Amino acid sequence: MNIARQPYMKNNLTIAIPLLSLVLIAGCSVHKIDIQQGNIVSQEMMSQLKIGMKRDEVKRLMGRPLIIDPFRRDRWDYIHTFKSGKDDGPRSQYRVTLFFDGQRLTRIDSKLPAEGLPAR
């Protein structure tokens, strides 16, 4: 009786194993998340930023800069990057560099995205 069942069991296994493998592989999709790094600078923040502001006022408005060059303490860099989790999704990067003379803001250099900055 056991011998008669072996061909039937072998036939079922040759179908079941590939079918089970296919189901498991199909359920294993990779989910990639959006990645944002750096300082978010809004249009409202940029409109309030004025030449002549003190460092403390700038820090209160803009937050702590992402990069303070130890060799050039008169320069603060605010950099933001965004990468979509989708392979063909959008990528964007913008930079705002502030220059100081002593305690006062003297120059604003920015490379902002064409679509504008996010609202706060």
N, C-alpha and C positions, 0 to 999 in steps of 0.2 A: 504494500500500500504506500509506503514511503517512497519507493522507487517510481511509482506512477506519478507522483506529485512533483518530482524534480524538474522535468522539462517545463511544466507549467510555471513553477517558481522562477526558473531561469529566464523564461520568456517575459514574465512580469518585471523582473529586475532590469532587463535590457531596455525596457520602455520607461520604467519608473525612475531610474537613476538620472538619465539625461533630462527627463521632464522636470524632476525636482531641482536639478542644477540650473535649468533655464529659469524657473520661477524665482529661485534665490538670487540669481544674477540680475534679473529684471527689477527686483525690489531694492537693489543697492545703487541708487543714484546718488551722486555727490552733490551736496548743497554748498554753494559758495556764498559767503556773506559779503555785503558791501563793506569796504574798508575806508574809514576816514581817519586822517592823521593830521596833527598840527593844530594851529589856531584858526578858529572860525572868525572871520572878520565880516561884519555886516555892512550894508550900505549906510545904515544909521550911524555906525561907529565911524566910518570914513568921513561922513558929513560933519561930525562933531570934532574931528581932529583938526587942530589949527596950529600953524607955525607960531612959535613963541610959548607954547604950553610947557609947563614944568614936567620933569620926568615922572613925578608922583601922579600928576593929573593924567598923563598918557597911560601909565600903568593901571590906574583906576578905570579908565575908559576902555583900553584895549586888552587888558590882562597881561600876564607875564609873557614876554616874548619866547618863542620856541628856541631861538638861538641868540646868545650874547657872545660875541667873539671876544675871547680873553685878551687878544692883542689890540682890539679896536673897541673899547668900551663905549665909544660914542655912536655905535651902530646897533640897532635892534632889528632882528628879522622875524617877521610873522609869516609863516609858510603853512599852507593848507593843501593837502592832496586828497583826492577822492578817486577810488577805483571800484567800479561796479563788480558785483560777484558774477555777473554774466560774462562769458568770454568775449562777446561782442558789445558789451555794455559801455557806457560812457566813462571816460577818465578825464579828470580835470586837476589843474594845479594853479594856484595863484600865490603871489608873494607881495608883501608890503614891507619895505625897509624904511626905517626911521633913523635919521641922523641928528645927533645932539651936539651942541657946543656948550660944554659945562652942564648946566641943569636945564637948558632950554632946547626945545625942538627947533631945528633949523631947516630941515629938508625932508620931504616925503617922496619916496620913489616906489612906484607900484607897478606890478604886472598883473592886472586883473582879468578875469575871464570875459569874453565877448558878451556872454549872456547876462552879465552883471553879477553882483554879489547877492547872497541870500538876505532876506529880511530877518530881523532879529526877533 
